[in-house]
Amino acid sequence: MDVERNAGFTQSLLLLLGSCLPVLGAVLLAPVMPGMQAHFADTPGASVLVPIALTLPALMIALLAPFAGVLADRLGRRRLLLAAMLLYSVFGLLPIWLESLSAIVISRAGIGLAEAVIMTCCTALMGDYYSGARRERLFALQMVATSMSATLFIALGGVLGESGWRTPFTLYAVGLLLLPLMARWLWEPRRGQAMVDGWNSISSQFPWRNLTPAYVLAVMTGVSLFIVPIQTGHLLNVLHVDSPRQIGLTMGANQFGVLVGSLGFPLLARWRPQHLLTLAFILAGAGGGLMALAASHTMLVIAVTINGVGVGLMMPTLLTWIMSQVDFSQRGYAAGGFTAAFFAGEFASPLVVLAITEGAKVELATALLVLASVQLLIALACLAAGLKSRRILAT
């Protein structure tokens, strides 16, 4: 079977939907955390365990995704993905009935395990099924889908949470809905088929030297992605903005920026990855700096939009760069490495800001300026790397 010729809209849609599922684990509990805290008020350590239940899946993904990548390369992407979809719903639905907070935390660890496999296998299959411009578009859409689904899942979690803190966990049944569709429409790609792109330089050994910078930047991408959703509320408080319409406009502006950056990637895909990343980090850093200096709601909206464009450009650029450096037998491991780095950044994002501010929200603007400065320094490093690469090729 010719994978590239036969993979189409159905496969793309299923892989994009699968890529959204790990986001559900990251944001679902945010609206119902107060309800959980109240329910387990008499449980020793609840003040620590409830936040851990929220963040543990992202940490598990960061720790386990590389191992999921190894298994995907050895056992096959499709088989592992289907097993993970089943585990995803089983572990995800368990808190509806569990009465022990410790047991719920353990089930959340199971969710993280399943999500590590799902994200890794979906990304690897995108690399297997497609190449060239089609792959670039799909990686761009993956960024759009995961970002927009975060907003959707937070809203759904809040609506369902009105009926009780356990109700949002019913959303995890989506894994059981997708499982038969994936079993029917996805297939195991032919082993040994390597799709060649303009950016690649494939060798038989895993190209750690080439990919380590990309993984480091993937961590920063995860940190950057979560800055606006987590920190903007504090900035709005400083500006005395509490209108739901204005808050929604601010978050929507950031999502619009991410959408523009992600969909703009295929139009700029002819650029070298170092140059694309230079642009991405300049935009993210400029937006972050403007966020810190914003003296009005209008300026803040402009800032988060610019920041979103930069962040939206980062993920598809990195994924395309990484996948172009490996062959079929290495794609699972490469995808697992990216997934681990990206979710490690997401997990660390609030901790990085907390470390800079030392818990004082009045210093949030300083923390944003520090992060913006780091992003601009990264942009300079990417530009220097691109210029060096061009000189090497010229000689």
Number of C-alpha atoms within 10 A of each C-alpha: 8 10 15 14 9 11 17 13 9 13 19 21 14 17 23 23 18 27 23 23 24 24 24 24 26 23 19 24 26 16 21 21 17 12 16 19 18 13 13 17 12 9 14 10 12 18 14 10 18 21 16 15 21 18 21 24 29 29 22 23 32 26 21 21 32 24 18 31 30 21 18 27 20 13 11 21 28 20 15 18 27 23 14 23 27 18 19 29 22 19 21 28 21 18 23 14 9 13 11 12 20 16 13 21 20 16 23 26 23 20 28 29 25 31 33 30 32 30 29 31 34 24 28 25 26 24 29 26 24 21 20 17 14 16 22 25 21 25 26 27 21 26 25 24 19 20 21 18 19 22 18 15 24 21 15 15 24 20 15 19 20 14 10 13 23 20 18 26 22 16 18 22 16 16 21 16 13 17 19 13 14 19 13 9 11 22 18 13 18 14 12 9 13 18 18 16 17 10 17 16 13 16 10 9 9 17 16 12 8 13 20 14 12 23 22 14 24 26 23 25 29 23 25 26 25 19 20 22 16 11 17 19 16 16 21 18 10 15 14 11 16 12 10 9 9 15 17 10 15 25 19 17 21 26 25 21 24 28 24 21 28 31 23 16 23 22 12 14 17 12 14 17 22 23 18 24 28 26 21 29 30 24 26 32 30 21 26 31 25 23 27 20 16 18 13 14 19 12 14 24 23 19 27 31 29 28 34 30 27 31 34 31 31 32 28 27 26 24 23 24 22 24 30 22 22 27 25 19 19 23 30 34 25 30 30 31 27 32 31 30 26 26 28 23 27 26 24 20 22 15 15 16 23 16 11 16 17 13 12 11 16 12 15 22 21 17 22 24 19 18 23 26 17 15 26 22 16 20 24 19 15 22 19 15 16 19 14 12 13 12 10 9 8 7 5
